[in-house]
Amino acid sequence: MKFQLVSLFSLLLSSATAAPSSPPEPKTFDIMALRSASPIHFSQVSAAKSGLFLDLPAQNATCKGDESKGSATFYVENEELVLYSSEGVKQKVFVDRSGMGQGIVGYITGDASLPRYGELKGWKVDADQNLWFKDTGLIACPNSIDGSWKIWLDLGLQQPGGNTGCLGFTARTLEIAKPVSCQYTQV
């Protein structure tokens, strides 16, 4: 009898540990710009029209339960920066570090083609909760859509894409415990 109880317990334990488990939810976060004594200090990153922006008045995203907010929510998976959505196709952030792209940052939806020199992999959040692409930070340029600041990869260019008045900033991630699922607009 004792042997049967031990065997039964062993069987139950092994079947419980062998049961398939769902993958853990990704660590989701919003991004805030840190640049002291500047107009973008504490600005939140938004996503719209296949680009990333600071101080964008309206993202016009389609969110679950109409809970749209002024900033975008992200997660990093396999070194890819992904806009958070609990359903549908993924929207992934790319950069173009070529001479032609000059560090442009944008996103694609689903299996859409990347720009010729676009890169998806290389994103990481460091120990201080700052976001980087292959150890390179971000820069924002004013006078974009609706008075917002367009985000670029900081390749050391003071005027990427012919823009003026650009400011480098630290991209601080802010963990979001209950993210809102959204699909962001495309060009």
Salt bridges, closest charged atoms under 4 A:
ASP30 OD2 - LYS69 NZ 2.78
GLU77 OE1 - LYS90 NZ 2.48
GLU80 OE1 - LYS92 NZ 2.89
GLU87 OE1 - LYS64 NZ 3.80
GLU119 OE2 - ARG97 NE 2.66
GLU119 OE1 - LYS134 NZ 2.97
ASP135 OD1 - LYS124 NZ 2.99
